[in-house]
Amino acid sequence: MLIPNKYTNPDISLVAISCELLKIFQDNKVNTYADLLNKVVQKKGIESKRVFLPALSFLFLFGKVRYHQKGDIIEYINEN
C-alpha cells in the first residue's frame, strides 16, 4: 500500500499519476499497458513506474477503465 509521508513527491503521487493517465486517455480511448506505462514514465520520470499499477487499479475501481483480455488493451469508459 502506498502511504504518503512528508517526503512524498506530489508530482508522482497516486492522484497525480491517475490524472496523467486520464490525460492520456483523452487522446486515445484505447491503449495497451506498455504504451500507457511508457507515456507516464516519459512525462513523470522513472520514479512514477512504482505508482503506475496502483494508479491504474484506482481508475479501474472507480469504473473509469476496462481491461480487455482478448486484445490485451485498456479502454477508457466515459460514463457521466
N, CA, C and O atoms as a GROMACS GRO file, in nm:
protein
  320
    1MET      N    1   0.084  -0.117   0.000
    1MET     CA    2   0.000   0.000   0.000
    1MET      C    3   0.089   0.123   0.000
    1MET      O    4   0.192   0.126   0.066
    2LEU      N    5   0.048   0.224  -0.074
    2LEU     CA    6   0.123   0.348  -0.082
    2LEU      C    7   0.069   0.447   0.021
    2LEU      O    8  -0.045   0.493   0.011
    3ILE      N    9   0.151   0.480   0.117
    3ILE     CA   10   0.111   0.573   0.221
    3ILE      C   11   0.197   0.699   0.208
    3ILE      O   12   0.320   0.691   0.215
    4PRO      N   13   0.134   0.815   0.190
    4PRO     CA   14   0.213   0.938   0.177
    4PRO      C   15   0.278   0.976   0.310
    4PRO      O   16   0.225   0.949   0.417
    5ASN      N   17   0.393   1.039   0.299
    5ASN     CA   18   0.461   1.093   0.416
    5ASN      C   19   0.518   1.230   0.377
    5ASN      O   20   0.491   1.279   0.268
    6LYS      N   21   0.594   1.289   0.463
    6LYS     CA   22   0.644   1.424   0.434
    6LYS      C   23   0.747   1.427   0.322
    6LYS      O   24   0.779   1.535   0.270
    7TYR      N   25   0.798   1.311   0.283
    7TYR     CA   26   0.896   1.305   0.174
    7TYR      C   27   0.834   1.268   0.039
    7TYR      O   28   0.904   1.263  -0.062
    8THR      N   29   0.704   1.244   0.037
    8THR     CA   30   0.635   1.205  -0.087
    8THR      C   31   0.633   1.321  -0.184
    8THR      O   32   0.593   1.432  -0.150
    9ASN      N   33   0.676   1.294  -0.305
    9ASN     CA   34   0.672   1.395  -0.411
    9ASN      C   35   0.529   1.401  -0.466
    9ASN      O   36   0.480   1.300  -0.517
   10PRO      N   37   0.461   1.515  -0.458
   10PRO     CA   38   0.323   1.523  -0.505
   10PRO      C   39   0.310   1.502  -0.656
   10PRO      O   40   0.201   1.469  -0.704
   11ASP      N   41   0.418   1.520  -0.731
   11ASP     CA   42   0.412   1.501  -0.876
   11ASP      C   43   0.408   1.355  -0.916
   11ASP      O   44   0.369   1.323  -1.028
   12ILE      N   45   0.447   1.266  -0.826
   12ILE     CA   46   0.440   1.123  -0.857
   12ILE      C   47   0.355   1.049  -0.753
   12ILE      O   48   0.383   0.934  -0.719
   13SER      N   49   0.254   1.116  -0.703
   13SER     CA   50   0.161   1.053  -0.610
   13SER      C   51   0.056   0.974  -0.688
   13SER      O   52   0.048   0.985  -0.810
   14LEU      N   53  -0.023   0.898  -0.618
   14LEU     CA   54  -0.127   0.818  -0.680
   14LEU      C   55  -0.226   0.905  -0.758
   14LEU      O   56  -0.264   0.871  -0.869
   15VAL      N   57  -0.266   1.015  -0.699
   15VAL     CA   58  -0.362   1.104  -0.764
   15VAL      C   59  -0.300   1.170  -0.888
   15VAL      O   60  -0.368   1.183  -0.990
   16ALA      N   61  -0.176   1.211  -0.881
   16ALA     CA   62  -0.110   1.276  -0.995
   16ALA      C   63  -0.093   1.179  -1.112
   16ALA      O   64  -0.114   1.218  -1.227
   17ILE      N   65  -0.055   1.056  -1.084
   17ILE     CA   66  -0.037   0.957  -1.191
   17ILE      C   67  -0.173   0.918  -1.249
   17ILE      O   68  -0.184   0.897  -1.370
   18SER      N   69  -0.275   0.908  -1.166
   18SER     CA   70  -0.410   0.881  -1.216
   18SER      C   71  -0.457   0.992  -1.308
   18SER      O   72  -0.518   0.966  -1.412
   19CYS      N   73  -0.428   1.114  -1.271
   19CYS     CA   74  -0.462   1.231  -1.355
   19CYS      C   75  -0.388   1.224  -1.488
   19CYS      O   76  -0.446   1.252  -1.594
   20GLU      N   77  -0.263   1.188  -1.484
   20GLU     CA   78  -0.184   1.176  -1.606
   20GLU      C   79  -0.242   1.067  -1.698
   20GLU      O   80  -0.246   1.084  -1.820
   21LEU      N   81  -0.285   0.957  -1.640
   21LEU     CA   82  -0.347   0.851  -1.718
   21LEU      C   83  -0.476   0.900  -1.785
   21LEU      O   84  -0.502   0.869  -1.901
   22LEU      N   85  -0.555   0.977  -1.713
   22LEU     CA   86  -0.677   1.031  -1.771
   22LEU      C   87  -0.648   1.127  -1.886
   22LEU      O   88  -0.722   1.132  -1.984
   23LYS      N   89  -0.540   1.203  -1.873
   23LYS     CA   90  -0.499   1.292  -1.983
   23LYS      C   91  -0.459   1.212  -2.106
   23LYS      O   92  -0.492   1.250  -2.218
   24ILE      N   93  -0.391   1.102  -2.085
   24ILE     CA   94  -0.351   1.016  -2.197
   24ILE      C   95  -0.475   0.957  -2.263
   24ILE      O   96  -0.481   0.946  -2.386
   25PHE      N   97  -0.573   0.919  -2.183
   25PHE     CA   98  -0.695   0.861  -2.237
   25PHE      C   99  -0.780   0.964  -2.313
   25PHE      O  100  -0.865   0.925  -2.392
   26GLN      N  101  -0.758   1.092  -2.291
   26GLN     CA  102  -0.830   1.193  -2.369
   26GLN      C  103  -0.789   1.188  -2.515
   26GLN      O  104  -0.870   1.212  -2.604
   27ASP      N  105  -0.662   1.158  -2.540
   27ASP     CA  106  -0.614   1.149  -2.677
   27ASP      C  107  -0.653   1.017  -2.744
   27ASP      O  108  -0.698   1.016  -2.858
   28ASN      N  109  -0.638   0.908  -2.672
   28ASN     CA  110  -0.669   0.773  -2.722
   28ASN      C  111  -0.757   0.704  -2.620
   28ASN      O  112  -0.718   0.691  -2.504
   29LYS      N  113  -0.873   0.661  -2.659
   29LYS     CA  114  -0.964   0.592  -2.567
   29LYS      C  115  -0.919   0.449  -2.538
   29LYS      O  116  -0.958   0.391  -2.437
   30VAL      N  117  -0.835   0.393  -2.626
   30VAL     CA  118  -0.788   0.255  -2.610
   30VAL      C  119  -0.635   0.256  -2.621
   30VAL      O  120  -0.579   0.308  -2.717
   31ASN      N  121  -0.569   0.196  -2.522
   31ASN     CA  122  -0.422   0.189  -2.518
   31ASN      C  123  -0.379   0.054  -2.465
   31ASN      O  124  -0.454  -0.014  -2.395
   32THR      N  125  -0.258   0.016  -2.498
   32THR     CA  126  -0.202  -0.104  -2.436
   32THR      C  127  -0.136  -0.064  -2.304
   32THR      O  128  -0.105   0.053  -2.282
   33TYR      N  129  -0.114  -0.163  -2.219
   33TYR     CA  130  -0.049  -0.140  -2.090
   33TYR      C  131   0.089  -0.080  -2.110
   33TYR      O  132   0.127   0.015  -2.042
   34ALA      N  133   0.164  -0.137  -2.204
   34ALA     CA  134   0.301  -0.090  -2.229
   34ALA      C  135   0.303   0.054  -2.279
   34ALA      O  136   0.389   0.132  -2.239
   35ASP      N  137   0.210   0.089  -2.366
   35ASP     CA  138   0.204   0.227  -2.416
   35ASP      C  139   0.174   0.325  -2.304
   35ASP      O  140   0.236   0.431  -2.294
   36LEU      N  141   0.078   0.290  -2.219
   36LEU     CA  142   0.044   0.376  -2.106
   36LEU      C  143   0.164   0.394  -2.013
   36LEU      O  144   0.196   0.506  -1.971
   37LEU      N  145   0.230   0.284  -1.980
   37LEU     CA  146   0.346   0.290  -1.892
   37LEU      C  147   0.456   0.377  -1.951
   37LEU      O  148   0.514   0.460  -1.881
   38ASN      N  149   0.485   0.359  -2.079
   38ASN     CA  150   0.590   0.438  -2.144
   38ASN      C  151   0.556   0.586  -2.144
   38ASN      O  152   0.644   0.670  -2.120
   39LYS      N  153   0.432   0.620  -2.172
   39LYS     CA  154   0.392   0.762  -2.175
   39LYS      C  155   0.401   0.827  -2.038
   39LYS      O  156   0.444   0.941  -2.025
   40VAL      N  157   0.361   0.753  -1.935
   40VAL     CA  158   0.368   0.807  -1.798
   40VAL      C  159   0.513   0.824  -1.755
   40VAL      O  160   0.548   0.925  -1.695
   41VAL      N  161   0.597   0.726  -1.785
   41VAL     CA  162   0.740   0.734  -1.747
   41VAL      C  163   0.808   0.848  -1.822
   41VAL      O  164   0.891   0.918  -1.764
   42GLN      N  165   0.774   0.869  -1.949
   42GLN     CA  166   0.832   0.981  -2.025
   42GLN      C  167   0.792   1.115  -1.964
   42GLN      O  168   0.873   1.207  -1.958
   43LYS      N  169   0.667   1.125  -1.919
   43LYS     CA  170   0.616   1.252  -1.867
   43LYS      C  171   0.661   1.278  -1.723
   43LYS      O  172   0.703   1.389  -1.690
   44LYS      N  173   0.652   1.176  -1.638
   44LYS     CA  174   0.675   1.195  -1.494
   44LYS      C  175   0.808   1.142  -1.443
   44LYS      O  176   0.848   1.175  -1.331
   45GLY      N  177   0.879   1.063  -1.521
   45GLY     CA  178   1.008   1.010  -1.477
   45GLY      C  179   0.999   0.865  -1.432
   45GLY      O  180   0.890   0.811  -1.414
   46ILE      N  181   1.114   0.804  -1.414
   46ILE     CA  182   1.122   0.662  -1.382
   46ILE      C  183   1.062   0.631  -1.244
   46ILE      O  184   1.019   0.518  -1.221
   47GLU      N  185   1.060   0.728  -1.154
   47GLU     CA  186   1.003   0.706  -1.020
   47GLU      C  187   0.854   0.674  -1.027
   47GLU      O  188   0.800   0.609  -0.938
   48SER      N  189   0.788   0.722  -1.134
   48SER     CA  190   0.644   0.701  -1.147
   48SER      C  191   0.608   0.556  -1.180
   48SER      O  192   0.492   0.518  -1.170
   49LYS      N  193   0.707   0.477  -1.218
   49LYS     CA  194   0.683   0.337  -1.252
   49LYS      C  195   0.629   0.259  -1.132
   49LYS      O  196   0.550   0.167  -1.148
   50ARG      N  197   0.671   0.296  -1.013
   50ARG     CA  198   0.629   0.230  -0.890
   50ARG      C  199   0.481   0.256  -0.859
   50ARG      O  200   0.415   0.173  -0.797
   51VAL      N  201   0.431   0.371  -0.901
   51VAL     CA  202   0.295   0.413  -0.869
   51VAL      C  203   0.198   0.383  -0.984
   51VAL      O  204   0.077   0.396  -0.967
   52PHE      N  205   0.250   0.345  -1.100
   52PHE     CA  206   0.167   0.328  -1.219
   52PHE      C  207   0.057   0.224  -1.199
   52PHE      O  208  -0.060   0.253  -1.225
   53LEU      N  209   0.090   0.106  -1.155
   53LEU     CA  210  -0.008   0.000  -1.141
   53LEU      C  211  -0.114   0.032  -1.034
   53LEU      O  212  -0.232   0.009  -1.059
   54PRO      N  213  -0.076   0.084  -0.917
   54PRO     CA  214  -0.180   0.124  -0.822
   54PRO      C  215  -0.272   0.235  -0.879
   54PRO      O  216  -0.391   0.237  -0.848
   55ALA      N  217  -0.217   0.326  -0.959
   55ALA     CA  218  -0.300   0.432  -1.019
   55ALA      C  219  -0.397   0.373  -1.121
   55ALA      O  220  -0.513   0.415  -1.128
   56LEU      N  221  -0.351   0.277  -1.199
   56LEU     CA  222  -0.438   0.210  -1.296
   56LEU      C  223  -0.546   0.131  -1.223
   56LEU      O  224  -0.662   0.130  -1.266
   57SER      N  225  -0.511   0.065  -1.116
   57SER     CA  226  -0.608  -0.008  -1.034
   57SER      C  227  -0.710   0.088  -0.972
   57SER      O  228  -0.828   0.055  -0.962
   58PHE      N  229  -0.664   0.204  -0.930
   58PHE     CA  230  -0.751   0.307  -0.874
   58PHE      C  231  -0.858   0.348  -0.975
   58PHE      O  232  -0.976   0.359  -0.941
   59LEU      N  233  -0.818   0.370  -1.100
   59LEU     CA  234  -0.912   0.407  -1.204
   59LEU      C  235  -1.007   0.291  -1.236
   59LEU      O  236  -1.125   0.313  -1.265
   60PHE      N  237  -0.957   0.169  -1.230
   60PHE     CA  238  -1.041   0.052  -1.253
   60PHE      C  239  -1.148   0.039  -1.144
   60PHE      O  240  -1.264   0.010  -1.174
   61LEU      N  241  -1.109   0.061  -1.020
   61LEU     CA  242  -1.204   0.052  -0.909
   61LEU      C  243  -1.314   0.157  -0.919
   61LEU      O  244  -1.426   0.133  -0.875
   62PHE      N  245  -1.283   0.272  -0.975
   62PHE     CA  246  -1.383   0.377  -0.992
   62PHE      C  247  -1.463   0.361  -1.122
   62PHE      O  248  -1.550   0.442  -1.152
   63GLY      N  249  -1.434   0.256  -1.198
   63GLY     CA  250  -1.509   0.228  -1.319
   63GLY      C  251  -1.473   0.319  -1.436
   63GLY      O  252  -1.555   0.337  -1.526
   64LYS      N  253  -1.355   0.374  -1.437
   64LYS     CA  254  -1.312   0.463  -1.544
   64LYS      C  255  -1.238   0.392  -1.655
   64LYS      O  256  -1.228   0.443  -1.766
   65VAL      N  257  -1.185   0.274  -1.627
   65VAL     CA  258  -1.115   0.196  -1.730
   65VAL      C  259  -1.163   0.053  -1.726
   65VAL      O  260  -1.212   0.004  -1.624
   66ARG      N  261  -1.148  -0.014  -1.838
   66ARG     CA  262  -1.185  -0.154  -1.852
   66ARG      C  263  -1.073  -0.226  -1.925
   66ARG      O  264  -1.017  -0.175  -2.022
   67TYR      N  265  -1.040  -0.345  -1.878
   67TYR     CA  266  -0.936  -0.426  -1.940
   67TYR      C  267  -1.000  -0.531  -2.030
   67TYR      O  268  -1.090  -0.602  -1.987
   68HIS      N  269  -0.952  -0.540  -2.155
   68HIS     CA  270  -0.999  -0.640  -2.248
   68HIS      C  271  -0.886  -0.742  -2.268
   68HIS      O  272  -0.784  -0.713  -2.330
   69GLN      N  273  -0.908  -0.859  -2.214
   69GLN     CA  274  -0.804  -0.962  -2.216
   69GLN      C  275  -0.777  -1.012  -2.357
   69GLN      O  276  -0.662  -1.041  -2.391
   70LYS      N  277  -0.881  -1.023  -2.439
   70LYS     CA  278  -0.864  -1.077  -2.574
   70LYS      C  279  -0.766  -0.993  -2.657
   70LYS      O  280  -0.681  -1.049  -2.727
   71GLY      N  281  -0.777  -0.862  -2.649
   71GLY     CA  282  -0.688  -0.775  -2.725
   71GLY      C  283  -0.573  -0.720  -2.642
   71GLY      O  284  -0.487  -0.650  -2.695
   72ASP      N  285  -0.571  -0.753  -2.511
   72ASP     CA  286  -0.470  -0.704  -2.418
   72ASP      C  287  -0.462  -0.551  -2.424
   72ASP      O  288  -0.354  -0.493  -2.437
   73ILE      N  289  -0.580  -0.487  -2.413
   73ILE     CA  290  -0.588  -0.341  -2.419
   73ILE      C  291  -0.667  -0.289  -2.298
   73ILE      O  292  -0.743  -0.361  -2.234
   74ILE      N  293  -0.645  -0.161  -2.270
   74ILE     CA  294  -0.717  -0.093  -2.164
   74ILE      C  295  -0.799   0.018  -2.228
   74ILE      O  296  -0.746   0.101  -2.303
   75GLU      N  297  -0.928   0.019  -2.198
   75GLU     CA  298  -1.020   0.114  -2.260
   75GLU      C  299  -1.072   0.212  -2.156
   75GLU      O  300  -1.104   0.174  -2.044
   76TYR      N  301  -1.079   0.338  -2.195
   76TYR     CA  302  -1.136   0.442  -2.109
   76TYR      C  303  -1.288   0.439  -2.124
   76TYR      O  304  -1.340   0.433  -2.235
   77ILE      N  305  -1.357   0.444  -2.012
   77ILE     CA  306  -1.504   0.444  -2.012
   77ILE      C  307  -1.551   0.581  -1.967
   77ILE      O  308  -1.524   0.623  -1.855
   78ASN      N  309  -1.621   0.651  -2.055
   78ASN     CA  310  -1.670   0.786  -2.026
   78ASN      C  311  -1.820   0.781  -2.002
   78ASN      O  312  -1.899   0.813  -2.091
   79GLU      N  313  -1.858   0.740  -1.883
   79GLU     CA  314  -1.999   0.736  -1.845
   79GLU      C  315  -2.025   0.849  -1.749
   79GLU      O  316  -1.964   0.855  -1.642
   80ASN      N  317  -2.114   0.938  -1.784
   80ASN     CA  318  -2.146   1.052  -1.697
   80ASN      C  319  -2.257   1.020  -1.603
   80ASN      O  320  -2.296   1.106  -1.523
   0.00000   0.00000   0.00000
